[in-house]
Amino acid sequence: GNGHWYAVRNDSGTWLEARVFTESQGGHLATVASNAENMYLWSQLQVSPYYSCFAMLGAYQDRQASDYSEPSGGWRWVTGEPFSFTAWFAGEPNNGFGSQIGEDYLTFRPFDCNAQWNDFTNDSSNNTYIVEWDSDCNADGIVDYGQILAGELVDTNTNGIPDCCEQGT
């Protein structure tokens, strides 16, 4: 109902690798702007074939930001949208692994299995993440990825971007 498409994926790799892959597919790691969206993403994670309480989301802690203060400063969405809604678990973010390793990436908190957030390392032990597509390159009011899935737009190279948009037609 928010004009976005989502998919739960499970591939080997780190948060940074998941970010690169999702962007190569015309999407991005999921961003969360409201409690309703957070609960929707959580519910999709729970019914996915990759059921997990631990999934990577599209926020990171920018250690170069001027407002960075460990452990809660400098958080950014991969899309650049405002980081205004949060669903941190009590005591999070806490940089629990210490400043030498840094917990600079957002995940659903794995320990309590609820829809609350945790800061985590760029670790490859968690391979579940949520992809979000929100682009509408042909300005028809429908998210392109949905039209690809429905067979309404052609995506010959399967990169999540309609051929008509790549070809500028």
N, C-alpha and C positions, 0 to 999 in steps of 0.2 A: 503493500500500500504506500510505500514511500518513493516509488519510481526507481528502485535499485534491485539488482539481482545478486544473489549470494550463492556460494558453493562451499561446502566443507571439503577440504582436501587433506591427504595424508601422503607426504613424500619424504624421502630422507633429506636432511639438510637443516640448516640453521635459520634463524629469523631473517638474516640478511639474504640468504639464498631464496627463501620464500618470497621476500619482497621483490627481488629481481624477477623471479618466475611469474608472479602475479602481474607485474607491470608488462612483461613480455606478452601476456595474454590479453592485454587491453584493460585490465582491472587494477586492483590494488588490494593490499591487506585491509580487511574491514575496519572502518572507522565507526565510532559510536557517538551519536549526537543526543540521545535521549534514553531514558529508562526503558521506554517501549521498544526501541531498537535493540538495546542491550538484552532484554528478555527474549526478544525474537531470535537473536543470534544464539543465545544460550539454548533455546528450545530446539533450534535446528541442529546444533552440535549434539544434543542428547539423542536425537532420532537418526543421526547419520550412521552410515556403515562404519565410521571411524569413531564411534562413541568414546568420548574422553571427557574428563573434567579439565583438561589442560589443552588449550588451543591458543595459538598466537594471533594477536590482533595488530592493527596498523598504527601503533604509537611507539615512539622511541624517545629516549632521553638524550637531548642534544648537549653534549658536554662542552660544546663551544659557545653555547648561548650565554648572553650576558646575565640572564636571570637564573642561571643554573645554581642550585644549592642542593647538595645531597641531603636526603634522598628524593625530595619531591619536586625540585625545580627543573626547568628545561624540557618538560614533556611536550612532544609535538606529534600531530597526526601526519602520516605520510602524504596526505593530500594538501597540507597547509591550512586546512580549515581550523577554526578556533578550538582549542582544547579546553572546553568549558564544562561539559558533562563528565563526571567521573563516577566510578563504582568500585573504588578501592575497598578491599577487605580491611578491617580494623588493624591498624599498625602498618599498613602498606601505603606507599612504597617504602621499603626499609633497607634496600641495598644489602640484603641478608648475607650475600657472599663476600661482602667487604668491598672497599673502594678499589682494591687492586684488580679484581675481576670485573666488578660493576654489573649491576642488574639494570640494564638500560633498555629493556624491551618489554612490551605489554603482553600479558597472557591472562586468560581466565585462571583463577587460582585453583591449582590442582588438588590441594590438600583437603579442602572442605566440600568440594563438589557442589558449588553454588555459582551463581552468576556474578560473583565479585571478582575483582582484578588483583593481579599480582605483578610485581616487577621481577624480571628474570634475566638470565644471561643469554648470550648469543650461542646457545647450546644446540647440538644436533640430537639430543635425546628426546626432544619433543618434536614430532613431525606433523602434528595436526595444526591446520590453520584455516582461516575463513577468508575467502576471496570475495571482493565486492566489485560489481560493475555498475557504473552510473553514467557512462558516456552515451550521448545521443548525437553522433557525428552528422547524421543527415537531418537533424532538427525536425523529426516527425512526431516528437513527444513520447516516443517509446524507446526504452533502453535497448541499444543495439544487440547486446548479448542475448537478450530474450528473443529478438527477432531472428538471430542466427539459430537458436535452439528450435524455434518454431518453423524453420525452413523458409522464412520470409526474406532473409538477406543471405547472400552467399559469402562464405568465408573459406575459400579454397585452401589457403595455407594454414588453417585452423589456429590462428593466433588471437582469436577473440575480437578482431577488428574486421568489420564488413569490407569486402573487396571494393565496394563502391566508394567507401571513405578513403581507402588507401590509394585508389586511383584518381581521387578528386572528382568523381562524377556523382 
